[in-house]
């Protein structure tokens, strides 16, 4: 464990999960993903748990995938693609597992979003049941900036939140939205000047209600909205594997790094 995830008050009734790389704006590493899954699985076994608040340390939710992770993949893209397409449980690969783990928690998860919430961080936030964002927070499904698609559990969350045309627009453009704009798009549940305080207050409100009814309510709505889980996650992996390392994706990255317009084939 590298303590890139902090869990507070694990026994409940309201527990907190905090992304803990503030010096890097909580950029996502492979270790952070693994720790997040482990934290969710441990919390799911707590009988006194009533709600979870998810946030980032240091004023930002998450700047997205750490570029060092992407650079580490460059040396063996075939192995990365094979891993994406052969998840250990037959459902979610290690990039998708944190979103699934958050959604599998039987209690409400409330994400408190301030600062930046980009790419991988955005997909983690979208896996929460509720998102409370600061009006001036900056949110983006940013993978398109790098010639990729979001593939970290987006199929589990986005269909519940947005109509297809708006989902395509935010994915294709990688547009950065304020918290207020995200509310209008359906990506935020509400806005608040102090998202963490608001999230804790909401969690405490939910924790005061019948835990059986709250858990059943989450199960009911998730069941009504649930698509074909395995098919969606598999589609993410297949499409992303085809994009990674292809000429136009490489050109996209090089153009971003060199601050020039890309030249696509």
VOFISE-970745 format. One record per residue (C-alpha): residue number from 1; x, y, z. Coordinates in nm, 2 decimals, m for minus. Each point is the difference from the previous one (the first is absolute). Example, Ala and Ser with C-alpha at 12.3 -4.5 7.8 and 13.67 -1.06 7.14 Angstrom:
2
   i   east  north     up
   1   1.23  m0.45   0.78
   2   0.14   0.34  m0.07
//
This chain:
265
   i   east  north     up
   1   0.00   0.00   0.00
   2   0.13   0.34  m0.09
   3  m0.28   0.20   0.18
   4  m0.12   0.17  m0.32
   5  m0.35  m0.06   0.14
   6  m0.10   0.10   0.35
   7  m0.31  m0.14   0.18
   8  m0.15   0.18   0.29
   9  m0.26  m0.14   0.25
  10  m0.02  m0.33  m0.18
  11  m0.25  m0.14   0.25
  12  m0.25   0.27  m0.09
  13  m0.26   0.11   0.01
  14   0.16   0.24  m0.25
  15   0.34  m0.10  m0.13
  16   0.23   0.20  m0.22
  17   0.22  m0.11  m0.29
  18   0.26   0.26  m0.10
  19   0.23   0.00  m0.30
  20   0.33   0.08   0.16
  21   0.25   0.14  m0.24
  22  m0.05   0.37   0.05
  23   0.34   0.10  m0.13
  24  m0.10  m0.15  m0.34
  25  m0.36   0.12   0.02
  26  m0.10  m0.35   0.08
  27   0.11  m0.13  m0.34
  28  m0.09  m0.37  m0.04
  29   0.26  m0.27   0.02
  30  m0.03  m0.38  m0.02
  31   0.06  m0.01   0.37
  32  m0.28   0.25   0.07
  33  m0.24  m0.21  m0.21
  34   0.09  m0.32   0.19
  35  m0.03   0.17   0.33
  36  m0.34   0.15  m0.09
  37  m0.13  m0.35  m0.08
  38   0.14  m0.14   0.32
  39  m0.15   0.29   0.20
  40  m0.35  m0.05  m0.15
  41   0.01  m0.38   0.06
  42   0.10   0.06   0.36
  43  m0.27   0.26   0.06
  44  m0.26  m0.23  m0.16
  45   0.06  m0.24   0.29
  46  m0.07   0.26   0.27
  47  m0.34  m0.07   0.16
  48  m0.03   0.35   0.14
  49   0.06   0.18  m0.33
  50  m0.28   0.22  m0.11
  51   0.16   0.23  m0.26
  52   0.34   0.09  m0.16
  53   0.14   0.34  m0.09
  54   0.26  m0.01  m0.28
  55   0.24   0.30  m0.04
  56   0.35   0.11  m0.09
  57   0.26   0.14   0.24
  58   0.14   0.35  m0.05
  59  m0.27   0.18  m0.19
  60  m0.03  m0.21  m0.31
  61  m0.20  m0.32  m0.07
  62   0.24  m0.14  m0.26
  63   0.20   0.12  m0.30
  64  m0.05  m0.34  m0.17
  65   0.24  m0.27  m0.09
  66   0.36   0.07   0.10
  67   0.20   0.05  m0.32
  68   0.28  m0.22   0.15
  69  m0.25  m0.29  m0.03
  70  m0.06   0.06  m0.37
  71   0.37   0.03  m0.06
  72   0.05  m0.33   0.18
  73  m0.24  m0.17  m0.24
  74   0.18   0.12  m0.31
  75   0.26  m0.27   0.02
  76  m0.24  m0.29  m0.03
  77  m0.33   0.10  m0.14
  78  m0.09  m0.36  m0.11
  79   0.02  m0.11   0.37
  80  m0.22   0.29   0.11
  81  m0.26  m0.07  m0.26
  82   0.00  m0.37   0.09
  83  m0.05   0.09   0.36
  84  m0.29   0.23  m0.09
  85  m0.17  m0.27  m0.19
  86   0.05  m0.28   0.25
  87  m0.14   0.12   0.34
  88   0.08  m0.23   0.29
  89  m0.37  m0.03   0.10
  90  m0.12  m0.02  m0.36
  91  m0.18   0.33   0.05
  92   0.21   0.31   0.09
  93   0.37   0.05  m0.07
  94   0.21   0.19   0.25
  95  m0.07   0.33  m0.16
  96  m0.38  m0.06   0.02
  97   0.00  m0.17   0.34
  98   0.00   0.31   0.22
  99  m0.32   0.14  m0.16
 100  m0.16  m0.34   0.03
 101   0.11  m0.03   0.37
 102  m0.15   0.34   0.08
 103  m0.32  m0.09  m0.17
 104  m0.01  m0.34   0.18
 105   0.00   0.16   0.34
 106  m0.34  m0.06   0.15
 107  m0.03   0.34   0.15
 108  m0.02   0.35  m0.16
 109   0.33   0.15  m0.12
 110   0.02   0.38  m0.03
 111   0.29   0.16  m0.19
 112   0.11   0.34   0.12
 113   0.17   0.17  m0.30
 114   0.21   0.32   0.01
 115   0.29   0.11  m0.21
 116   0.07  m0.22  m0.30
 117  m0.18  m0.33  m0.07
 118   0.14  m0.12  m0.33
 119   0.01  m0.33  m0.20
 120   0.05  m0.30   0.23
 121  m0.09   0.22   0.30
 122  m0.33   0.09  m0.17
 123  m0.08  m0.36  m0.07
 124   0.06  m0.08   0.37
 125  m0.23   0.29   0.10
 126  m0.27  m0.12  m0.24
 127   0.00  m0.33   0.17
 128  m0.14   0.16   0.32
 129  m0.37   0.01   0.05
 130   0.00   0.38   0.05
 131   0.25   0.28  m0.10
 132   0.01   0.33   0.18
 133   0.23   0.24  m0.18
 134   0.13   0.35   0.07
 135  m0.14   0.25  m0.25
 136   0.35   0.08  m0.12
 137   0.12  m0.36  m0.01
 138   0.14  m0.12  m0.34
 139  m0.13  m0.33  m0.13
 140   0.07  m0.18  m0.32
 141  m0.02  m0.35  m0.16
 142   0.34   0.09  m0.14
 143   0.12  m0.32  m0.17
 144  m0.08   0.14  m0.35
 145   0.27   0.25   0.05
 146   0.25  m0.29  m0.03
 147  m0.17  m0.17  m0.29
 148  m0.17  m0.26   0.23
 149  m0.34  m0.08   0.14
 150  m0.10  m0.02   0.37
 151   0.04  m0.36   0.10
 152   0.00  m0.01   0.38
 153  m0.36  m0.10   0.06
 154  m0.17   0.28  m0.19
 155  m0.25  m0.26  m0.14
 156  m0.12  m0.06   0.36
 157  m0.07   0.37   0.07
 158  m0.06   0.22  m0.29
 159  m0.31  m0.17  m0.15
 160  m0.18   0.07   0.33
 161   0.09   0.37  m0.01
 162  m0.02   0.13  m0.35
 163  m0.18  m0.04  m0.33
 164   0.21  m0.15  m0.28
 165   0.05   0.33  m0.19
 166   0.13   0.19   0.30
 167   0.22  m0.29   0.10
 168   0.16  m0.01  m0.34
 169   0.06   0.37   0.01
 170   0.18   0.00   0.33
 171   0.21  m0.31  m0.10
 172   0.09   0.12  m0.35
 173   0.09   0.36   0.10
 174   0.17  m0.07   0.33
 175  m0.16   0.33   0.11
 176   0.09   0.14   0.34
 177  m0.32   0.10   0.19
 178  m0.05   0.20   0.31
 179  m0.19  m0.17   0.29
 180  m0.30   0.21  m0.10
 181   0.03  m0.11  m0.36
 182   0.03  m0.36   0.11
 183  m0.32   0.03   0.20
 184  m0.18   0.12  m0.31
 185   0.14  m0.30  m0.19
 186  m0.11  m0.25   0.27
 187   0.35  m0.09   0.10
 188  m0.03   0.17   0.34
 189  m0.28  m0.06   0.24
 190   0.02   0.35   0.16
 191   0.25   0.28   0.05
 192   0.12   0.14   0.33
 193   0.27   0.25   0.10
 194   0.14  m0.26   0.24
 195  m0.06  m0.34  m0.16
 196   0.16  m0.20   0.27
 197  m0.21   0.16   0.28
 198  m0.31  m0.04  m0.22
 199   0.08  m0.37  m0.08
 200   0.06  m0.08   0.37
 201  m0.33   0.17   0.09
 202  m0.19  m0.20  m0.27
 203   0.17  m0.32   0.12
 204  m0.10   0.06   0.35
 205  m0.36   0.07  m0.11
 206   0.00  m0.34  m0.18
 207   0.17  m0.17   0.29
 208  m0.29   0.10   0.23
 209  m0.26  m0.18  m0.21
 210  m0.07  m0.38   0.01
 211   0.32  m0.17  m0.13
 212  m0.21  m0.28  m0.15
 213  m0.21   0.25  m0.20
 214   0.30   0.19  m0.12
 215   0.18  m0.31  m0.11
 216  m0.31  m0.13  m0.17
 217  m0.06   0.34  m0.17
 218   0.35  m0.01  m0.15
 219  m0.05  m0.36  m0.11
 220  m0.34   0.08  m0.15
 221   0.11   0.29  m0.21
 222   0.33  m0.17  m0.11
 223  m0.20  m0.30  m0.10
 224  m0.25   0.21  m0.20
 225   0.28   0.19  m0.18
 226   0.24  m0.29  m0.05
 227   0.11  m0.08  m0.35
 228   0.20  m0.31  m0.10
 229   0.30   0.05   0.22
 230   0.24  m0.25  m0.15
 231  m0.08   0.11  m0.36
 232   0.06   0.37   0.08
 233   0.33  m0.05   0.18
 234   0.12  m0.23  m0.28
 235  m0.09   0.26  m0.26
 236   0.21   0.26   0.18
 237   0.30  m0.23   0.01
 238  m0.03  m0.11  m0.36
 239  m0.03   0.36  m0.14
 240   0.28   0.13   0.21
 241   0.23  m0.28  m0.08
 242  m0.05   0.07  m0.37
 243   0.09   0.37   0.06
 244   0.30  m0.02   0.22
 245   0.32   0.03  m0.20
 246  m0.17   0.04  m0.33
 247   0.15   0.27  m0.23
 248  m0.26   0.26   0.06
 249   0.00  m0.05   0.38
 250   0.38   0.04   0.00
 251  m0.03   0.31  m0.21
 252  m0.25   0.14   0.24
 253   0.23  m0.04   0.29
 254   0.30   0.14  m0.19
 255  m0.19   0.30  m0.11
 256  m0.12   0.07   0.36
 257   0.36  m0.03   0.13
 258   0.14   0.22  m0.28
 259  m0.28   0.25   0.02
 260  m0.09  m0.02  m0.37
 261  m0.29  m0.10  m0.21
 262  m0.02  m0.37  m0.06
 263   0.03  m0.14  m0.36
 264  m0.22  m0.31  m0.03
 265   0.01  m0.27  m0.26
//
